[in-house]
Amino acid sequence: MDLSAELKHGAVVSNLAYDVAKELGRPEEECYQLAIAGMLHDIGKLKLEGYINGQEQNPMVIEELKYVRMHSTLSYEILKDQGYSDYVLESILYHHENFDGSGYPSNRSGISIPLGARILRVCDVYAALSSDRPYRKALENDEVLRLMIDEIKNFDMQVFLAFQRVIHKGGKYGIKKETGYRNEGHFTEGNGNP
């Protein structure tokens, strides 16, 4: 597992989730809590490193590993006694639930999925598709959005529409290939510093 790539993924999800929550009119503290959840949502993958190591080139093996589906529960277990709010913990635990009930770990559906998890779901998918992976190159923004629309059943429509408004406002979420730093208005010097 590439820790650098995981950290970059967490940063993209964190920033995008904050902006989507803001677009939905959520209070500043909730947006901040969601940014924390976005940064930490995949920490459970660290415990799965032994199962994943060496399999990065074969996405079918990774997708079929039942252990990979444990990462959201493992993330929750790692963080539950560390002083994080229930909002952060539940957002992390349920970030792979799909709006139609086909997700994991609990097959929740609709509004039974906490709002923070519904926001993370959309942001996590976008960040994964728009970043380089060991088994494929990053997809272009138009292709990512087309694929997400094809799978719209997975997402809360209000969250997805807010996500689209954020993306279409011109912010570029993802990793700049040439520097490895975020390519967005938050950074002005191109080196990751404001």
Disulfide bonds with the S-S distance in Angstrom:
none
